[in-house]
Amino acid sequence: MYAWEVAEPGPIEQDPLRRVEKPVPVPGPDELLVRVRACGVCRTDLHVSEGDLPVRRPRVTPGHEVVGRVAARGAAATGFAVGDRVGVAWLSRTDGTCGYCVRGAENLCPDSRYTGWDTDGGYAQYTTVPAAFAHPLPGDLDDVALAPLLCAGIIGYRALRRAALPPGGRLGLYGFGGSAHLCAQLALAQGATVHVLTRDPAARRLALALGAASASGAYDAPPEPLDSAILFAPVGDLVPVALRALDRGGVLSIAGIHLSEIPPLAYERELFYEKEVRSVTSNTRKDARDFLALAARHGIRATTHTYPMSQAPRSLRDLKAGRFDGAAVLVDDGGSWD
């Protein structure tokens, strides 16, 4: 099969991804072999490719927003039949026995493993996933529409929960890419007022089209104090900016797996009045199930831009440069990767 792998992490402009041909993986006893049909392009893939995240698997194949069909099953894999459509997301395995897993916080498991970081992901013709961590998918959306929901949507949902937005509250979203534009739709469906703050004019236009009350520059002040804010942009300089925009008792949720350095915070100006800063770490399988159900109920849809799988490096370059709004999705091009 053909696959992309991170030959040597480095700036995406220097082409750290290499196309390789290798055997189709053999699923382990509890795993599914999945024929990839579509794979969303996530900023975490960029962090893995550029080395912002430490190498956990040399020459890893990125990609963790995978929609595909079960091609084979390990002897102990249950819950899916060959031919079923499944989703493969970021969280790929936990130990299931530690205190975090037992209390329902499997995203904090010290022995957790991740698709496209610890294990080979979906920038390929095939990938594997433990059957217990694969997701059944609704039948009314096509592969491209579903792919971004499997990480961008799920992590946006968890970030929204962590932001503790009160009913009918005022939410600020800093950065407006794949995850934020899905999170905004969910917040709006639940009755929130949403203000978007982003550097990208196309993203601001998309935000207003989706129903945001305002859309302005990332460092601008929103038109009213915020009850909650979510930082999607991996820019530490925006942490004090977002904190200053919060009303008393407001919560800032930081959604990314990687963030540039946060500057010093002025306690009286940015943290006083019981403001809170919360991080977001991965997601649980329950988060995925809950979000997919909410997405179906509220008609949440990703704005997508498709690339053939053969153009995976270009999709990451375009992501870094902000050349598209919404989310990019790699689609199977029949193995013709010339």
C-alpha positions as CSV (number, residue, x, y, z in Angstrom):
1,M,0.0,0.0,0.0
2,Y,1.0,3.7,-0.3
3,A,1.3,5.9,2.8
4,W,2.8,9.1,3.9
5,E,5.3,9.1,6.8
6,V,7.2,11.8,8.7
7,A,10.8,11.1,7.5
8,E,12.3,13.7,9.7
9,P,10.2,16.3,11.5
10,G,10.8,19.9,10.3
11,P,9.1,22.9,8.7
12,I,6.4,21.7,6.4
13,E,7.8,24.0,3.7
14,Q,10.8,21.6,3.7
15,D,8.7,18.6,3.0
16,P,9.2,16.4,6.0
17,L,6.6,13.9,4.7
18,R,7.7,11.2,2.3
19,R,5.5,8.9,0.2
20,V,6.4,5.2,0.8
21,E,5.1,1.9,-0.3
22,K,4.8,-0.8,2.4
23,P,2.8,-3.9,3.2
24,V,-0.8,-3.6,4.3
25,P,-0.7,-3.7,8.1
26,V,-2.0,-6.9,9.8
27,P,-4.5,-6.1,12.5
28,G,-3.7,-7.3,16.0
29,P,-6.1,-9.7,17.8
30,D,-8.3,-6.9,19.1
31,E,-8.0,-4.6,16.1
32,L,-9.7,-3.8,12.8
33,L,-8.0,-3.2,9.5
34,V,-9.6,-0.2,7.9
35,R,-9.5,0.8,4.3
36,V,-9.3,4.6,4.4
37,R,-11.8,6.5,2.3
38,A,-11.3,10.0,3.8
39,C,-9.0,11.6,6.4
40,G,-9.4,15.0,7.9
41,V,-6.3,17.3,8.1
42,C,-5.8,18.4,11.7
43,R,-3.4,21.0,13.0
44,T,-2.0,18.2,15.3
45,D,-0.8,16.5,12.1
46,L,1.1,19.7,11.4
47,H,2.6,19.7,14.9
48,V,3.6,16.0,14.5
49,S,5.2,16.7,11.1
50,E,7.0,19.8,12.2
51,G,8.3,18.4,15.4
52,D,6.3,20.6,17.8
53,L,5.3,17.3,19.4
54,P,8.1,14.9,20.4
55,V,8.6,11.9,18.2
56,R,6.8,8.9,19.7
57,R,7.0,6.6,16.7
58,P,9.8,7.2,14.2
59,R,8.5,7.6,10.6
60,V,4.9,7.7,11.8
61,T,2.1,8.1,9.3
62,P,-0.1,11.0,10.5
63,G,-3.9,11.3,10.4
64,H,-6.5,10.7,13.0
65,E,-9.8,11.9,11.5
66,V,-10.4,8.7,9.5
67,V,-13.5,7.4,7.8
68,G,-13.2,4.0,6.2
69,R,-14.6,0.5,5.8
70,V,-13.6,-2.5,7.9
71,A,-11.4,-4.7,5.6
72,A,-10.5,-7.4,8.1
73,R,-10.8,-8.2,11.8
74,G,-8.5,-9.7,14.4
75,A,-9.7,-12.9,16.0
76,A,-10.8,-11.1,19.2
77,A,-12.2,-7.9,17.6
78,T,-15.9,-7.5,18.2
79,G,-18.6,-5.0,17.5
80,F,-18.0,-4.5,13.7
81,A,-18.3,-6.7,10.6
82,V,-16.2,-6.6,7.5
83,G,-17.7,-3.9,5.3
84,D,-19.0,-1.7,8.1
85,R,-18.2,2.0,7.9
86,V,-16.2,3.2,10.9
87,G,-14.4,6.3,12.3
88,V,-10.9,6.3,13.7
89,A,-10.1,9.2,16.0
90,W,-7.2,10.6,18.0
91,L,-7.5,8.4,21.1
92,S,-6.5,4.9,20.1
93,R,-5.8,3.0,23.3
94,T,-5.7,3.3,27.1
95,D,-4.8,0.8,29.8
96,G,-8.4,0.7,31.1
97,T,-7.2,0.0,34.6
98,C,-5.6,3.1,36.0
99,G,-7.4,5.5,38.4
100,Y,-8.2,7.9,35.6
101,C,-9.7,5.3,33.3
102,V,-11.8,3.8,36.2
103,R,-13.2,7.2,37.1
104,G,-14.2,8.0,33.5
105,A,-11.2,10.2,32.7
106,E,-9.5,8.0,30.2
107,N,-8.2,11.0,28.3
108,L,-5.8,11.4,31.2
109,C,-4.5,7.8,31.2
110,P,-0.7,7.9,31.6
111,D,-0.5,4.9,29.2
112,S,-2.8,6.4,26.5
113,R,-1.9,6.0,22.8
114,Y,-2.8,8.2,19.9
115,T,-3.5,7.6,16.2
116,G,-1.0,9.3,13.9
117,W,1.4,9.9,16.8
118,D,2.0,6.6,18.6
119,T,0.5,4.4,15.9
120,D,0.3,4.9,12.1
121,G,-2.8,6.9,11.1
122,G,-4.9,7.7,8.1
123,Y,-2.6,9.4,5.6
124,A,-2.5,6.0,3.9
125,Q,-4.6,3.4,2.1
126,Y,-5.1,1.3,5.2
127,T,-4.8,1.8,9.0
128,T,-5.6,-0.3,12.1
129,V,-7.5,0.6,15.2
130,P,-8.5,-1.3,18.3
131,A,-12.2,-2.3,17.8
132,A,-13.0,-0.8,21.2
133,F,-11.8,2.6,20.1
134,A,-13.4,2.6,16.6
135,H,-16.6,4.7,16.2
136,P,-19.8,3.6,14.5
137,L,-20.9,6.4,12.1
138,P,-24.3,7.7,11.1
139,G,-25.5,6.8,7.6
140,D,-26.8,10.2,6.5
141,L,-23.5,12.0,6.0
142,D,-20.8,11.2,3.4
143,D,-17.2,10.3,4.2
144,V,-15.9,13.9,3.7
145,A,-18.5,15.5,5.8
146,L,-17.9,13.0,8.7
147,A,-14.1,13.1,8.8
148,P,-13.6,16.5,10.6
149,L,-16.1,15.6,13.2
150,L,-13.8,12.8,14.5
151,C,-11.3,15.2,16.0
152,A,-12.0,18.8,15.2
153,G,-15.6,18.3,16.3
154,I,-14.9,16.1,19.3
155,I,-12.2,18.3,20.8
156,G,-14.3,21.4,20.2
157,Y,-17.1,19.8,22.1
158,R,-14.8,18.9,25.0
159,A,-13.3,22.4,24.9
160,L,-16.8,23.9,25.1
161,R,-17.6,21.7,28.1
162,R,-14.4,22.8,29.8
163,A,-15.3,26.4,29.2
164,A,-18.3,26.1,31.5
165,L,-20.5,28.3,29.3
166,P,-23.7,29.2,31.2
167,P,-27.0,28.8,29.4
168,G,-27.5,31.6,26.9
169,G,-23.9,32.8,27.7
170,R,-21.5,34.9,25.7
171,L,-18.7,32.8,24.2
172,G,-15.5,34.1,22.5
173,L,-13.7,31.8,20.1
174,Y,-10.0,32.8,19.4
175,G,-9.0,31.2,16.1
176,F,-11.6,29.9,13.7
177,G,-10.4,26.8,11.9
178,G,-11.7,23.3,11.6
179,S,-12.5,22.8,15.3
180,A,-13.8,26.3,16.1
181,H,-16.3,26.4,13.3
182,L,-17.9,23.2,14.5
183,C,-17.8,24.3,18.1
184,A,-19.5,27.6,17.1
185,Q,-22.4,25.7,15.5
186,L,-22.9,23.6,18.6
187,A,-22.8,26.7,20.9
188,L,-25.2,28.6,18.7
189,A,-27.6,25.6,18.6
190,Q,-27.5,25.6,22.4
191,G,-28.5,29.3,22.6
192,A,-25.1,31.0,23.1
193,T,-24.1,34.3,21.7
194,V,-20.8,33.7,19.8
195,H,-18.1,36.2,19.1
196,V,-15.2,35.1,16.9
197,L,-11.7,36.6,17.0
198,T,-9.3,35.6,14.3
199,R,-6.7,37.0,12.0
200,D,-8.2,35.4,8.8
201,P,-10.7,37.5,6.8
202,A,-12.2,34.4,5.2
203,A,-12.7,32.8,8.6
204,R,-14.4,35.9,9.8
205,R,-16.8,35.8,6.9
206,L,-17.5,32.1,7.6
207,A,-18.2,32.9,11.2
208,L,-20.8,35.5,10.4
209,A,-22.4,33.3,7.8
210,L,-22.8,30.6,10.5
211,G,-24.5,33.0,12.8
212,A,-21.8,34.6,15.0
213,A,-22.8,37.9,16.5
214,S,-19.4,39.5,15.6
215,A,-16.1,38.6,14.0
216,S,-13.0,40.7,14.4
217,G,-9.3,40.5,14.7
218,A,-7.6,38.1,17.1
219,Y,-6.2,40.8,19.3
220,D,-9.3,43.0,19.2
221,A,-11.7,43.4,22.1
222,P,-15.1,41.7,21.7
223,P,-18.1,44.0,21.7
224,E,-19.2,42.8,25.2
225,P,-17.6,40.9,28.1
226,L,-17.4,37.2,27.7
227,D,-18.7,34.5,30.1
228,S,-16.4,32.0,28.5
229,A,-13.7,31.8,25.9
230,I,-11.9,29.0,24.0
231,L,-8.4,29.5,22.5
232,F,-8.1,27.3,19.4
233,A,-5.2,29.2,17.9
234,P,-1.8,27.8,19.1
235,V,-0.7,31.3,20.1
236,G,0.3,31.8,23.7
237,D,0.3,35.6,23.3
238,L,-3.5,35.4,23.0
239,V,-3.9,34.0,26.6
240,P,-3.7,37.4,28.3
241,V,-5.8,38.9,25.5
242,A,-8.6,36.4,26.1
243,L,-8.4,36.7,29.8
244,R,-8.9,40.5,29.6
245,A,-12.0,39.9,27.5
246,L,-13.6,37.7,30.2
247,D,-16.3,39.0,32.5
248,R,-15.9,38.4,36.3
249,G,-15.9,34.6,37.0
250,G,-15.2,33.8,33.3
251,V,-13.4,30.7,32.1
252,L,-10.8,30.4,29.4
253,S,-10.4,26.9,27.9
254,I,-7.3,26.2,25.9
255,A,-8.1,23.6,23.2
256,G,-4.8,22.8,21.5
257,I,-2.3,20.1,22.1
258,H,0.6,22.6,21.5
259,L,0.8,26.3,22.4
260,S,3.6,28.8,22.0
261,E,5.0,30.3,25.1
262,I,2.5,32.3,27.3
263,P,3.8,35.7,28.3
264,P,3.7,36.8,32.0
265,L,0.2,37.5,33.3
266,A,-0.7,40.6,35.3
267,Y,-2.8,39.2,38.2
268,E,-5.0,42.3,38.8
269,R,-5.7,42.8,35.1
270,E,-6.0,39.3,33.8
271,L,-6.7,36.8,36.6
272,F,-8.4,38.6,39.4
273,Y,-12.2,38.4,39.9
274,E,-12.1,34.6,39.9
275,K,-11.2,34.1,36.3
276,E,-10.0,30.6,35.4
277,V,-7.7,29.0,32.8
278,R,-8.3,25.4,31.9
279,S,-6.5,23.1,29.5
280,V,-8.0,20.4,27.3
281,T,-6.3,17.1,27.0
282,S,-7.5,14.7,24.2
283,N,-11.0,13.3,24.7
284,T,-12.8,10.3,26.0
285,R,-14.8,7.9,23.9
286,K,-17.9,9.2,25.6
287,D,-17.1,12.6,24.3
288,A,-17.0,11.2,20.8
289,R,-20.4,9.4,21.2
290,D,-22.0,12.4,22.8
291,F,-20.7,14.9,20.2
292,L,-21.7,12.7,17.2
293,A,-25.2,12.4,18.6
294,L,-25.4,16.2,19.1
295,A,-24.0,16.8,15.6
296,A,-26.7,14.7,14.2
297,R,-29.5,16.3,16.3
298,H,-28.5,19.9,15.5
299,G,-27.3,19.4,11.9
300,I,-23.8,20.4,12.5
301,R,-21.8,20.4,9.3
302,A,-18.2,21.0,8.4
303,T,-17.1,23.5,5.7
304,T,-14.7,21.2,3.8
305,H,-12.1,21.5,1.2
306,T,-10.9,18.3,-0.4
307,Y,-7.5,17.2,-1.5
308,P,-6.5,13.9,-3.1
309,M,-4.4,11.8,-0.7
310,S,-1.5,12.2,-3.0
311,Q,-1.5,16.0,-2.1
312,A,-1.3,15.5,1.7
313,P,1.9,17.7,2.1
314,R,0.2,20.5,0.1
315,S,-2.9,20.3,2.4
316,L,-0.6,20.8,5.5
317,R,1.2,23.7,3.8
318,D,-2.2,25.3,3.0
319,L,-3.3,24.7,6.6
320,K,-0.3,26.5,8.0
321,A,-0.6,29.4,5.6
322,G,-4.4,29.8,6.3
323,R,-5.3,29.3,2.7
324,F,-8.7,27.8,3.4
325,D,-11.5,28.3,5.9
326,G,-13.2,25.4,7.7
327,A,-11.4,22.0,7.4
328,A,-9.4,20.2,4.8
329,V,-10.1,16.5,4.0
330,L,-7.9,14.0,2.2
331,V,-9.8,11.7,-0.1
332,D,-8.8,8.3,-1.5
333,D,-7.6,8.7,-5.1
334,G,-7.6,5.0,-5.9
335,G,-3.9,4.5,-5.2
336,S,-2.8,6.6,-8.1
337,W,-0.4,8.8,-6.2
338,D,1.7,9.9,-9.1
